[in-house]
Amino acid sequence: MLTRRGFVAACAAPPLAAVAAPAAYHRLREVLADAAQDPRGPASFARDEDFWREIQMAFPVDRSLTNLNNGGVSPSPSVVHDQYEHRLRVSNDAPPYHMWRVLAPNRETVRTQLANAVGCDREELAFTRNASESLMICQHGIDLVAGDEVLTSDQDYPRMQMAFEQRRRRHGIVIRRVELPVPCVDDDDVVRRFAAAIGERTRLLLLSHVINLTGQVLPVARVCALARERGVRTIVDGAHAIAHLPFAIRELGCDHYGSSLHKWLFAPIGTGLLYTKKERIAETWPLLSARQDQDGDIRKFEEIGTHPVAPALGVAEALAFHQGLGAERKLARLVYLRDRWIDALRGDARVRLHTDLTPGRAGAIATVQIEGVPSAALVKHLWQRHRILTALIAHPRFEGVRVSPSVYTTLAEIDRFVEAVHAVLRDGLPS
Ligand SMILES: Cc1ncc(COP(=O)(O)O)c(C=O)c1O
């Protein structure tokens, strides 16, 4: 957990002229610093409404609607967003000087901070613009020949499946998909399914750390260990896992890990990370070409031409905010909010949950289906009648409404969602 001095230093060191720090920042620093001294465990802290009210107010969000789709993309707290805007303005002064010479070198200190936070070596960590970019670097950058097999599941993110589909059309690779149960209640079963699907020609395995359809957490370390034993390289899609679940990338034992930072880290929109194990860097082609002398350098994946520096630097303030909350406390609050709506709806036999909520197997995200009510119509109704944002899940084997609150979500907002669904259970959807 961040100390008072650490948080103040992280949020009060702008690159050039100081951003005017409103009184609200000072208040937030005090609240987080007090929290750092608080001896209570995460579960008890998760119920401290005085603390979470301060966090709710730290996000300059539009409360005229209820955003329960934080799994899609998240707003940043003001301490992150203001600094990001400040750096954009600074960049615009004389971009070749202010952006390239003044701001850009600071990426290296942010790289170190981020590597320490996610549990890997800084020389194994590249900044990207999102998880899609991180994962596609690996999906397209690893040599495969016609007939080589890649293994995924039937619940991986559509864009990542599309990347392999393109490679199939282009290079003749073979795609095999493991079917995963919904809800996914048994880790042994998941590992067995992957074990049974690995064959002689399997070269690459892509799996989600957190499945976007249901929020289910997969036993990634076990599947990666299995793949390693069989000589199969692994790419983990961690779009939803960074700053949502407490873990260290190095403990997963994967070869590659890609994540967005504009979801659960609350970093500026357009930020992601790519971890690539040191010995795999030279074996992975960048999506955009780099010089040969960069072959073994993780920064070759950042050679994308001129682009704004402000988003990646904003990761520094996002980390300070995240560490101020504390990873365990943040997850406990997210689970508390999730359980509030689920406990309120669960009594009705028509409510089917597609997410197993066993501790460690899900965080903020869960997906619900109301039998007899088409999920698409429910999502539309929630938005049109109540201005509640949720995400429609439509999979060939199941459908539902994905609900993902965040640390800034109020209890009243959760209750508004519950009341709206109760009304549908009672009266059906309006015709
Ligand atoms: C599992 C998963 N992978 C990858 C992505 C792509 O993330 P982004 O759009 O930030 O690149 C998402 C987006 O929601 C996702 O849920």
The ligand as an SDF file (V2000), in Angstrom:
LIG
                    3D

 16 16  0  0  0  0  0  0  0  0999 V2000
  -11.0350  -10.4190  -23.1430 C   0  0  0  0  0  0  0  0  0  0  0  0
  -10.7440   -9.1970  -23.9670 C   0  0  0  0  0  0  0  0  0  0  0  0
   -9.6560   -9.1780  -24.7300 N   0  0  0  0  0  0  0  0  0  0  0  0
   -9.3230   -8.1120  -25.4600 C   0  0  0  0  0  0  0  0  0  0  0  0
  -10.0910   -6.9820  -25.4610 C   0  0  0  0  0  0  0  0  0  0  0  0
   -9.6960   -5.8130  -26.2910 C   0  0  0  0  0  0  0  0  0  0  0  0
   -9.4820   -4.7010  -25.4790 O   0  0  0  0  0  0  0  0  0  0  0  0
   -9.2180   -3.2840  -26.1650 P   0  0  0  0  0  0  0  0  0  0  0  0
  -10.4590   -2.9610  -26.9480 O   0  0  0  0  0  0  0  0  0  0  0  0
   -8.9930   -2.3680  -25.0350 O   0  0  0  0  0  0  0  0  0  0  0  0
   -8.0620   -3.4720  -27.0590 O   0  0  0  0  0  0  0  0  0  0  0  0
  -11.2510   -6.9440  -24.6890 C   0  0  0  0  0  0  0  0  0  0  0  0
  -12.1100   -5.7510  -24.6740 C   0  0  0  0  0  0  0  0  0  0  0  0
  -13.0890   -5.6470  -23.9840 O   0  0  0  0  0  0  0  0  0  0  0  0
  -11.5840   -8.0890  -23.9180 C   0  0  0  0  0  0  0  0  0  0  0  0
  -12.6910   -8.1160  -23.1660 O   0  0  0  0  0  0  0  0  0  0  0  0
  1  2  1  0
  2  3  1  0
  2 15  2  0
  3  4  2  0
  4  5  1  0
  5  6  1  0
  5 12  2  0
  6  7  1  0
  7  8  1  0
  8  9  2  0
  8 10  1  0
  8 11  1  0
 12 13  1  0
 12 15  1  0
 13 14  2  0
 15 16  1  0
M  END
$$$$
